[in-house]
Each structure stands twice: as C-alpha cells, then as structure tokens.
Amino acid sequence: MTLRDALTRIAEIRRDHEWLKDVLAEALHSERKVPAMKADDWLPTSRVPALCPRMHVIASRLNLELTDEWDAQARWRADRGSAIHHVFQELWLGPLKLLLGGRKCSKCGHKHGTDGNGDVWPSTSIVCPEKCDKCSNKWRRQDPFQFIEPHAIDKPLKVRGRIDGLLRLPGYYPEVIDLKTTHFLGSEAKPWSVYRRPRINDVKQLHWYMDSVQCNRGRIVYMDPAAERVEDALVEHKVSFNPSMMHREKEKVRVLREALAEEARPVPACPNDRKLPYGDCPCVEVESLWSGSRD
C-alpha cells in the first residue's frame, strides 16, 4: 500500500465515522436467522399475546428461517425502557419497601430473596434490605442493590418470563406489577391512548404473570420518559384476573404446539384476524409461500 492509498483509506474511515449517530446506527444494528419454531421450544411470555400460531405452523412446515433484526431505533426503545425500569425498581419502589423481588449486593454480589438454587421466585421475593446479609454493605442511592426480577413460568405450556415485581402498597395484598415505557401521545381524546385503557396485549401479558403467581390482581403502569412532571409521567390501570381470557391464551399456545407436533393437524386460524395494530399479521406474508408450495 502506498502512502497515497493509506491517506485515502484514512480519509474514508474518518468520513464514515465523523458523526456519533451514524456510528451508532451501524454498530447497534444486528440481524440473525432463527430456525422455525419446534413443538417443544420455550416461548417468552412477552411474545405470547401477539403470537400467531398460523404463522409459526406454516413456517415450520415449510422449514423457513425467520429473521430476528434489531436496529438503533429498536435498541433505543428497549434500552430506554430498561433505564426507566432501573429508576422504579432500584431507586424508587425498592428503598420505599413497596416492591418485592430479589436483590443483588453491589459490593459482594450476594443475592437476597432466592431459593436453594439461587433463583428468585414470587414466593421467595422480599423487600429491599437495608444492608447486605453477607458483607453488611449498606444500600446507597449512589450504589443501589441490583433488582432481580422473579421468574414466572408455565411448565406444561413451556411459557416463561420474569415479572417486574410484586407491588405491596400499604393496606393492600401484594399484586403483580408490569412496567411499560410509552408515550401518551399528548391527548386523552385519542382512542388508542393508554389514558383511556391499557393495551389489550399488555393485559394478556399481565394475565400470564398473574396466573403463574396465582394472584387475582395486577397493575399496569405506563411510564412516559418525555414527561416533564412526575404526575404526568405515570398512568396506572388496575387489572382483575379474567379466567376466560387466560383460557383463550392457553388454548392458543396448546393448539400451536399440537399443530407443530403433528403435521396431520390443520393449520390453525390467525387469532389476530390477519391484522396487528401497526400492519399485517406476519402470517399474511408466509401464507403466500404456503399457497405456492401446494399448487
């Protein structure tokens, strides 16, 4: 490589990396191929409410690979939500003794609120301790104990996730809390605003958590990081357990697993009526491939 070539290459590198936002857009993008779902694969709780059994069964029978893609915008939404969770779980609700879960000491790493295997469950969850049981390190706002979310598992249907904690308000029994980061869209008049009602898929997700904990009460708390005042940043919805809704959710997963296990079974119908809030259900795209393969 000549000196001119080297200088030209350096100029190209500097041009491509002049702005941080451009570097992040490239660096935070990831894409991987995921095999079609199998009958015994575990399902994450967060994905079950919008799950389309029809799409997964068709993809499995065609042996299609699915794409799991993240871009900088998706990372921004996810990581921003994690940061807000940290504020509520570790800096606010934790030291106020309002949230049950596990706690990891910031100094020695000792975990509080675990079973014999070191796992945190709703039944083992505790309020935030004043100091570590092992090293006596005290909780400090500048160095809080890390919150450990309790497991929530449905073993027969192989659905698992972690709950944001058990809320224990004074005078009330503990209830499952689910924290959601969103924008309120600025007006109660808009019909999709979470001011009016919680999103249906958020209610379904909370039901999986309530069912695993055997708790009849839950609460969805929407948090708007763009709000300037704390009273404008929170919208709460109390949710009572609905056995019929939970039955439909479990039946959807059961039908999916049966169709994945036995190809003789018919392809399930789309529970979303082929539409999602922001576009077509994924089954619409794979249906064209399915029809073509049978011509």
N, C-alpha and C positions, 0 to 999 in steps of 0.2 A: 504494500500500500504506500502510495506516495504521500508527501506532506499535503499536497492539494486535496487528495482523496480523504485524508484524515480530517482536514479542516472542514471539508464539505460535509462529512459524516457528523462531525460535532455540531455544525450549524443546523443540520436536520434534527438531531436529538434535542437541541435547545429549542427549536421551533415547536416541536411536538410536546415539549414539557414546559412551556412558558407560563401556562395558567394552571393553578391548582385544580380548578373544577374540571378541566379537560383530563388531567392526570387521574382524578378520582373516577370520572366517568368510565375510563378504560380499566383502571385497576380493580374497581368494585364489580365489574361485570363477570359473571360466571355462568357456565352452561354445562349441563351433564345429561347424558342419556340414562333413562331409568327403565328397566325391564317392565313389561306389563305385569300387573298385579297377579299374585297367586292366591289360591284359596286360603292358605294358612299365614299370609302376611299380616303383620300387625298394622292397624290403622291409627294414625294420630287423631286424637279427639277433635282438634281444631278443624280438621278437614272433613269430618263426617257430615256436618249439617248440609254442606253444599255438594256432597258426594252424589255422583250419578252412576248407579250400578250398570246402566246400559252402556255407558262409555267404556267402563273398565272391562266388562264382559266381552264386548266387541274387540277391544284392543288385545285382550288375552287370546281370543280365538283366532285373531289374525296375526298373533305374535308380534305386535307392534311395540316399538320402543317409544316411550314418552319423553318429553323434554322438560327438565327442571331448570328454568332460566331465571337469573337474578340480574337486575341492572342497578345502577346507582340510585335511581328513584325508589326501587323496592327496598334497597338497603337503608335508605334514608327513613322510610316509613317504619321498618322493623326496628332499627336501632334507636330511633327517636322514641318509639313505644317502650323499648327496654329501659331507656333512661328515665322516663316518667314512672315506670313501674318501680325503679330503684328509689325514687323520691318517696312514693307512697308506702312501699313495703319496709324500707330500711330507715328512712329519716322521719316519717310522719307517723304512720299507724303503728310501727314497731315500738318505738320508745313510749308511745301513749298507751301501750298494753292493749291495743284494740285488735291486733292481728295474730292469729295462731298459725304456726308453721315451724320450720326448722331454722336454726341459726348457726352460722359458722364463725368461730372466733377469728378476728382479723390478725391476731398475733400468732397463735399456735396452731390454728386450723381445726381445733376440736369442734365437733358437730353436736349441737344440742337438739333434743326432740327427735331422736332416731330410735329405730328398733335395734335388735341384736346384730343385724347385718349392716347397720349404718345408713338405712333408708328412712326417709321421712314419710309418714302416712298421716291422714287426718286424725287417726286415733292416738298418734304419738306426738302430735303438734303441741307446742307450748307458746306462751307469750315470750317476748324478748327478755332475756335475763339482764340483770344489771351488770353482772360480770361473768367471766368465763368460769365454768365449774372446774376446769383443769389448771389453768395458769393464773386465774384471778384478774386477767386483763379486763378493765372496765370499758363498757360501751361509751364511745365518744362520738359526737356528731361528725367530727373531722375524720373519724376512722370507725364507722359503724360495723356491727356484725352483719355478715352477708346473709340475706334471707334465702332459705331453701324451700322451694315450693313442694307441697305434699303430692305424692303420687295419687292418681285417680285411674283405676284400672277396671275394665270389664273383661275378666278372663275368658268366659265362654265365647264371647264375640270377638275377642282379641282387639279391643279398643283401649288405647292408653294415652294418658296425658298428665299434665300437672296443673293443679288449681292455684290460683293467685293467693290463696289463703282462706282461713276461716275468720270472718269478721265477728267480733264479740263486742257489741255495743252495751253500755251499762243498762241492766234491767232486762236484757234480751238473751235468748239462747243463741249460740253460735250459728251463723249462716254462711253459705258458700258465697264468696265474692269473686267476681270476674271483672278485671280492669280492662278497659278498651280505650285506646287513643284514637281520637277522631277530630274532625272539625264540625262544628254545629251548623255551619252554613248560614249563620247570622240571622235566621228568622224562624220563629215558631210557625209561621204561616205555611212554610213549605211542607208538603205532605210526607216527605221522606225524612224530615228532621227527627233526630233522636230526642228532641224536646218532647215530642208527642208520644212516642212509644219506642221500645227497643227494637232493634232489627231482629227479624224472625230467626235468622241463623245464629245470632248471638244467644237468643233464648234457648234454641235447641242445644247449643254447645253447653250452656249452663245446666241443662237438664242431664246431660251425661255426667257432669260433675256431681250434681245433687244425687243422682241415682247411685253412683259409686260410694258416696259418703252416707247414703241413707238419710238424707236431710230434706225436709219438705220446704225449706225456704232458701232463697238465693237472692242475690242483688247484683245487677249490672251497673257499673259506674263508668260512664263515658267521661273522658278527660280531654280537654282541648288545650294543647300546649301553646296555642296562639292567643289565648285569653289573657288580658292584662290584669283582671281581678280574679281572686280565687273563687268568689261567689259565682262568677260567670264561667269558671273553668270546669265545673262539675255538673253532670246531670245523672240522677240516680233513678233506677227502676227496680222496685221490689218484684220478685217473681215467685209465685207459688208453684209447687210441683204439679204437673199435669200428667197423670198416668197414661192418658190416651196419646199424648204427644210422644212420650217416651216409648210407648209400644210401637208406634209407627216408625220411630227412629231405629229401634232394634230390629224390626221386621225388614227394614230396608237393608240393613247390614246382613241379616240372615239370608235373605233372597240373593244378595250379591255373592256370598260365599258358596251357597248351594249351586248357583249357576257357574261359578268358576271351577267348582269341583267336578261337576257332571255336565259334559257338553251336550248331553241329550236334553237337558232342560232348556226351555225357551229363553231367549234374551229378554231380560227384564225391561219394563217400560221406564221412560225417563220420569223421575219424580218431580222434576223442575218444569215440566211442560215445555221442554226444549229451550227455555229462556232463563237467564240469570239476570240480576239487576242491571248489569252493565254489558250485556251482549248475549250471544247464543250460548247455550249449554255446550260443553265440549263434545257431547255425543253427536251433535249435528255434523261435525267435521268427519268423525270416524264412520258415521252411517253411510256416507258416500263410498268409502272404501269397502265397507261391508256389502253394500248392494252390488258393487262392481265385481267383487270376488265370487258372487253367487250367480252371475249372469252366464 
